[in-house]
Amino acid sequence: MRKPSLALAAVAWLILAPAAARGATAQEVEAALEDELEEIGDAGTELIEAGLADSVSDLSQAVQNLDDALAIQAGLVADLADPSTQAALGDAFSGVSKGVGSLGKGLVKARASAEALELAGDTSPKAISKLAKGLAKTQATGARALDALQPATGQPFIIVERGKTGGFLAPWQAVTLELLPNPFYQPPCAEAASLAVTNPGSGGTVLVAESNLMPLPGQPFVMFAGSDGGGARLSVTACGVTRERIVQNYGSITNGPLTSLSDGSYAGTFSGSASGTVLEDGEPFQMGVSGEVLATVSNGLVAISAPGAGTGRVWEGGAIRGGGAADFGIPVFFVLRGSFKGDTASGGWQAPFRSPDVVGSASGSWSVTRQ
């Protein structure tokens, strides 16, 4: 098993790299940052796979990805030490430099933790989830560095998260994203973006692909993790540019095994309210919503037949999460969470929506009883 020296990697980044300054354009700094975040994202995917499959080899690959990220980090530090790079970044330099510095410290710590788990052969859910949370913070730090860099790059938009997940989501967890337009890009990018989700080739839904989501730059939009663990890639295209982000799903790592104690057929109702904006005139609207809920549970797997169609999971302890698609005159994707107690289950739901005419969100509560 490979045992590279973490001390040497840290020295290369913290001390030796500035002496090798070589200068770079804003676009080159951006490309390096994106490559580094790609390696961190790949490390996150391998980490989740290690926990799901109890695989030390996946953990070893995660360590290798973090080694590769550290090598890119060393080059970034070298570039940022060069006066020509500082001049190229202009007012963005201070924020980028601070972000890259914080990114490097988090990366060194994450790599040390990953190697410790690798050497111990520890792929337990507790250890994996703890490291994943640290890696999520590191990934979020790198994303903020990209935010600070945007004015100097000339790119029309970047993808930012309006939250603190760092790209690591529990099954059916929502994440709010936004295409942040570059104020210096002319003419401003005002084109509705197209989204594409690439889930693992082995199958499974890590991130839900919603065909009706076409967000405009500057307008937050919500996406949801699916039911399966692993890594997925989100691609966003607008104004002739495609940007990508890797998203990880913890899967069963943070929830434990499924339970069959709640197996059966269920019926009940949902209710709540929907609010949003009419796009043509900007007028707000609000209305009540309600309907029927029908579902069956078999070996902890949930099949939802109303409203719309969807799937979910019931874990030990009775926690349930799920989601699906429905059509209320507007196609929507909904998620629900809650818990089972005896022959009943209840909880909350949410459903953002967008059409050529309106944009908004709905939320409320649901309850069902075993039939």
N, C-alpha and C positions, 0 to 999 in steps of 0.2 A: 504493500500500500504506500502511495506517495506521501512523504512527510516534509513538505517545503517549510522553510523557516519563515514564520510570520514576522519575526523581528526584522529580517532582511527586507521583506515587502514594505513594512512600515517605514524603515529608514529610506528606502528608495523613493517613497512618496513624500515623506516629511522633510528630508534633508537633501538628498542627492538630486531630486528632480528639478528644484529651482536653479541649480547650477547648470542644467542642460537646456536652459531656455532657448527656444527656437522661433517663437512668434507664430501667430495664426490669425486668420480672418475670423470675423464673427460667425460666418457660416461653418468654418472648420471647427470652431469651439462647439457650436451647436451639434454638428455631426458626431463629435467625440462624446458629448454628453448623452446624446441619444443612444450611441453604441454602448456606453457604460450602463445606462438604464436598461437596455436590452439584455445585457449579461446579468444584471441584478434580477430582472424579470424571469429570465430563464432559470436562474438559481432558485427563485421562489417556486417555479413549477416543479423542478427536480425535488425540492424540499417537500412539497405536498405529496408528490408521487412516492417519496421515501416513506412518509408516514402512512399513506394508504396501503402500500404493498409491503411494508416492513422490510424495505430494501436499502441496505447499506451502500450498494453500488450507486443508487440514485443520490444518496447523500454525498458520496464521493464526487459525483458529477456536479452537484451544487457547489462544493468547495472549489472545483476547477473553474466554474463560471465566475465565482467571486475572485479567484486569482486573476482571471482575465479582466475583470472589472477594475481590479487594483492596478493592473498594468496600464489601462486606459487612464485611470485617475492620475498616475504619475506623469503621463504626457500632458494632461490638462493643467496640472500644477506648474509644469515647466512652461507651457504656453502662457499662462496667466502671469508668470514672473517677467515676461518679456515686455518692455515698454511699447513695442509696436503693436502687440496684442491689446494692451491697455488702451492705446490710442484708438484702435479699431473698434473697441467696445464702447468707448466714450462714457456717457453717463451710466450705462448699464454695468460697467466694470465692477463697481463696489458691491452691488447685489449679487452678481455672478460669482465673484471671488469669495464672498462670505458663504454662499450656498455650496460651492464646490468644496470649500474647507470643511463644512459640516458634513457633507456627503462622504468625504474621505474618512473622517473619524468614525462615522457610523458603519462604513464599509469594513474598516479594519476590525471593529468590534464584532460585526456579524460574521466575518470570515473566521475569527478566532473561535467563536461559539460553534460554528459549523464544523470546524476541524475537531474540536473537542468531542462533539457528538459522533463524528466519523470514527475517531480513534477508539471511542468507547462502544461503538456499534449500537448506539442508542437511537432508535427510531420510534420511541414511545410517543403517543399523542401529546402528552404534556410537554415533552422536550421540543417536539416539532412545532407545536403551536406557539410556544414561548419564543423560539427563534424566528418564526414567521412574523410575529408581531414586531420584533426588532427590525427585521428586514423591511417590513411595511413602512416603518418610520424612515428608514434610510431611503427607500424609493420615493417617499413623499418629499423628502429633503431635496433629492435630485430634481424632482418635478418643479419645485419652487425655483431652483436655479435656472431651469429652462424658462420659467415665467419671466424672471428678471432679464434674461438674455433677449427676449423677443423683439424689443424695439430696434435692436442693432442688426437683426438677421435679414429683414426684408421679406420674411414669410408672411402670408396673409392671415394665418391663425395658428394657435396651438390648442391642444386639448388639456384642460385643467379640471381637477376634481374639486367640487364644493363640499368637502367633507374631510375625514381623517382616516379613511380605510387604507390609503397607500396602495390600493389595487388588490388587497386581500379581502375576500368576501366570504361570509358564511352562506350556506345554501339559501336561496331566495332572498338574500339581502339586497336592498336597493342601494345604488350609488348615483349621486347627482354629478353630472359632467357638464362642461360648457366649452364651446369653441370660442376662445378668447381672441377677438380680432386685433390685429396689429394697427395701432392708430397712425403709424407712419407708412402703411401700405396704401398705395394709390393706383387705381381708385379703390376705396374700401371694399373688402369682401362682404357682400350681402347675399350670397347665393346659398340656398338651402342645401345642406350637406347630405350625402348618401352614406349610410353606415353598412359595414359588412363585418360579420363575426365569423372567425375561423375557430371552431371547436376541435378538440383532439381527434386525430384520424381514427383512433380506436373506438370512437363513438362516445355518446354521453353529451349532456348539455351543461357545460361549465358556465357559459354566459348566454343568456337568451337573446336571439336575433329577432328584432322587431322590424318588419318591413315598412310599417307605417310611420316610423320615426324619421323625419327629415328636418333636423334642427337648423335654425339660422344662427350665424355667429352672434354671440352676445346673449343668446337665449338658453338658459339651463335646460337640460333634459335628463330624464331618469332612465337607467337601465337596471336590469336585475340579474343576479347570479342564478344559475339553474340549480338542479338537484345533485349534480355530480362534481366530484373533486378533480382538480387538475388545473391546467393553464389554458387560456384562450386568448386570441388576438383580436382586438377591435381596430378596424381600419375606418378612417373618416376621410371622405374626399369632398373638397369644395374649392372652387376657383382654380381648378387645374392642379391642386396639390393634395397628396394623400399623406396623412399622419397616422401613426399607429401607437397603440398602447397594449401592454400585456396585462391581463387580469387573472388573478388566481382565485380558486374556489377551494375552501378548506374541506368540503365534502363531509365525510363522517368523522374527520379528525377532531372537530370541536363539539360534535353532538353525540358521539358514541354509537353503539349498535342500534338497529331497528328493533321494534317490539311488535309482537303479534297480539298483544293483550287487547288492543282496540279493534281487532278485525271485525268486519260486519258492514251492513248497509246503513247509511245515515241520510236523514232529510231534515231540512230546516229553512231558515231565511237569512237574508242579509239586508241591511239598511244603511243609509248614510247620506252624504250630500256631495254634489259636484259643483265646482266653480271654475271660472276661467274667463277668457276674453274672446270676443268676436273679432277676428282679424281684420275684417273689412273696415269697421268703424272704431275699433278699440274699445267698444262697450263691454263692461263686465257683466257676467251673469252668474246666477246661483240657483240650484234646483235640488230637490230631494230625489233619492234613488232607492229602490228596494226590489227584491225579487226572491226567487227560490234557490236553495242550495241542495244539491244531490251529490252524494259521493259514496264510494265503497272503499274499504280498506282490507288489504290482503297481505299478510306477512309484513306489515308496516308500510306497504306501498299504497299510496292514495290515488284513486282515479276519480276525478271530478267530472260530472256530466252536466251540471248546471250551477252557476251561469256559464255558458260556453263549455269549454273542455279544458282540462288541465291535469296536473299530476302533483304529487307531494310525498312527504315522508313523515312517519311517526316514530320518534326515537324513545328509548328507555326513559321513563319518567313522564311520558305522555306529551312531550312537546311536539307540535306539528308545524311544518312550514310547507307551503306549496304555491302554485301559481298556474296561470293559464291564459287563454285568449277568449274574448267574448265580443259580441257585436251588439251595441245598443244604438244603432244608427251611425255610430262611429266605432271603428275597430279599436279595442283597448286590450292591454295586457294587465292582468291583475296579479297581485301577490297577497297571500294571507299567512298569518301566523296565529298561534294560540296554543291550547292545551286540552287534553282529554282528562275527564274526571268521571270514572264509571261509564255510564251509558251516554254521556253528553260531552260535547266539545264546543268551545267558543273562543273568540279572539277578535282580532282586527284585520282590516284589509285596506289596500290602497291601489289606485289605478290612474296613473298619468295618461293623458290622451292628447292627440293632435290630429287635425284633419286640415284640408285646405281652407276650412271656414273658421274653426275654433281651436283654441289650445287651453289646456287646464289640467286639473287633477280631481280625483274623487277619493273619498275614504269613508270608513265607517266600521261597523261591527257585524259579526255573524255568529250564528249558533246552530247546532244540529243535534239530533237525538237518534240513537240507534233504533232501527226499525225491527 
